[in-house]
């Protein structure tokens, strides 16, 4: 799947019930900058509009969004290893962001990523992939519970890099260059 824009869904959610939490309302527009800013984003976060910067260490993100969030180390700071591709995934992202007490997530990545920066990240993906390949924190039963299957997240991240991330990034490059998501059949830029 190529790029899907999560921002309209994020902007429509404040004041709406969060489907994952009975009775809870979304109280923030998660398309805004992270409190600590873009400059503090985690280097492992995949390019896209959403990112994590200076998150807490409560190990909550994977409980809500195991298909999007990983922990950077055994202390549990979070980052996005995959951007949301559906409305349901945006809801899981909001759950993860809302659970994170520092409010360390942001959604203004489109204002900062450039085609050149995306291509630079892609060229350096081996560094990210190598980091993910050596994650083994889930070795013991207690660690596996505490880290919410971060080892499974690392495997999913490597699979994402190896399988479908290039197509997503080519679609995201189109979005950055054209100001809209690509339509079916449109030629996508190269990485």
C-alpha positions in Angstrom: 0.0 0.0 0.0 1.3 3.5 -0.8 0.7 6.6 1.2 -2.6 7.2 3.0 -3.0 10.6 4.8 -3.9 10.2 8.5 -4.1 14.0 9.1 -7.8 14.5 8.2 -8.8 11.8 10.6 -6.6 13.2 13.3 -8.1 16.7 12.9 -11.7 15.4 13.0 -11.2 13.5 16.3 -10.9 16.1 19.0 -14.1 16.0 21.1 -15.2 12.7 19.5 -15.3 9.4 21.5 -12.2 7.4 21.1 -13.4 4.0 19.9 -10.8 2.1 21.9 -11.8 3.6 25.2 -15.4 3.5 26.4 -16.6 6.9 27.4 -13.3 8.7 26.7 -13.1 11.7 24.4 -10.2 12.8 22.3 -9.0 16.0 23.9 -6.2 17.0 21.6 -5.5 17.5 18.0 -2.6 15.1 17.4 -1.8 16.6 14.1 -0.1 19.5 16.0 3.7 19.6 16.9 5.1 17.5 19.7 5.7 19.6 22.8 9.4 19.1 22.5 9.3 19.7 18.8 10.3 18.0 15.6 14.0 18.4 16.4 13.6 15.9 19.3 12.0 13.2 17.2 13.4 9.7 17.5 15.8 8.9 14.6 14.2 5.4 14.2 10.7 6.9 13.5 9.8 6.2 9.9 9.2 9.3 7.7 5.7 10.6 7.6 3.4 13.1 9.3 3.5 11.4 12.7 6.5 11.0 15.0 7.5 10.6 18.7 9.8 12.9 20.5 10.9 12.6 24.2 8.3 10.2 25.3 8.0 8.7 28.8 9.1 5.3 29.9 5.8 3.8 31.0 5.7 1.1 28.3 2.1 1.9 27.2 2.4 2.5 23.4 2.5 -1.1 22.3 -0.5 -1.9 24.5 -2.6 0.4 22.2 -0.7 0.2 18.9 1.6 -2.8 18.6 1.5 -2.5 14.8 2.8 1.1 14.9 4.8 1.7 18.1 8.1 0.2 19.4 10.2 1.0 22.5 13.7 2.3 21.9 15.2 0.4 24.8 14.4 -1.5 27.9 13.3 1.8 29.5 10.4 2.1 27.2 10.7 5.4 25.4 8.5 5.1 22.3 8.8 5.8 18.5 6.7 5.0 15.4 8.0 2.2 13.3 5.1 2.4 10.9 2.7 5.2 10.0 -1.1 4.6 10.2 -2.7 3.4 7.0 -6.3 3.3 8.0 -8.8 5.1 10.2 -8.6 2.2 12.8 -4.8 2.5 12.9 -5.2 6.3 13.5 -7.5 5.4 16.5 -4.8 3.1 17.9 -2.2 5.9 17.3 -4.4 8.3 19.3 -4.7 5.8 22.1 -0.9 5.3 22.3 -0.3 9.1 22.1 -3.0 9.8 24.7 -1.6 7.2 27.1 1.8 8.7 26.9 2.0 11.2 29.9 4.5 13.6 28.3 2.3 14.1 25.2 5.5 13.4 23.3 3.9 12.6 19.9 3.4 15.1 17.1 1.7 15.2 13.7 3.4 18.1 11.9 6.0 16.0 10.1 4.8 17.1 6.7 6.1 20.6 7.5 9.6 19.2 8.2 10.2 16.2 5.9 11.5 17.1 2.5 12.1 14.7 -0.4 15.8 14.9 0.3 15.4 14.1 4.0 13.2 11.1 3.2 15.7 9.8 0.7 18.5 10.3 3.3 16.5 8.3 5.8 15.9 5.6 3.3 19.6 5.4 2.4 20.4 5.0 6.1 17.7 2.4 6.7 20.4 -0.2 7.2 21.3 1.5 10.5 17.7 1.3 11.7 17.3 -2.3 10.4 20.5 -3.3 12.2 19.3 -1.7 15.4 16.0 -3.6 15.1 17.7 -6.9 14.4 19.6 -6.9 17.7 16.6 -6.2 19.9 16.2 -9.1 22.3 14.7 -7.6 25.4 11.8 -10.1 25.5 14.1 -13.0 26.4 12.7 -13.6 29.9 9.0 -14.1 30.8 9.0 -10.9 33.0 10.8 -8.8 30.3 8.5 -10.1 27.6 5.4 -9.0 29.6 7.0 -5.6 30.6 8.0 -4.8 27.1 4.8 -5.7 25.5 6.4 -7.9 22.8 8.9 -5.4 21.7 10.9 -8.3 20.1 7.8 -9.0 17.9 7.7 -5.3 17.1 11.4 -5.4 16.0 10.6 -8.3 13.7 7.6 -6.5 12.3 9.7 -3.4 11.8 12.4 -5.3 9.8 9.7 -6.9 7.7 8.1 -3.5 7.1 11.5 -2.1 5.9 12.1 -5.2 3.7 8.6 -5.4 2.2 6.4 -2.4 2.0 8.1 0.7 3.4 9.7 1.6 0.0 6.2 1.8 -1.6 4.9 3.8 1.3 7.8 6.2 1.1 7.5 6.7 -2.6 3.8 7.6 -2.0 4.8 9.9 0.8 7.4 11.6 -1.5 4.5 12.2 -4.0 2.5 13.7 -1.1 5.4 16.0 -0.2 6.0 17.1 -3.8 2.4 17.4 -5.0 0.5 18.3 -1.8 -1.9 15.4 -2.1 -1.9 11.6 -1.9 -1.2 9.8 -5.2 -4.2 8.5 -7.2 -4.1 4.9 -8.5 -1.9 4.6 -11.5 0.0 7.8 -11.0 3.8 7.5 -11.3 5.6 7.7 -8.0 9.0 9.3 -7.4 12.0 7.1 -6.8 13.8 6.8 -3.6 
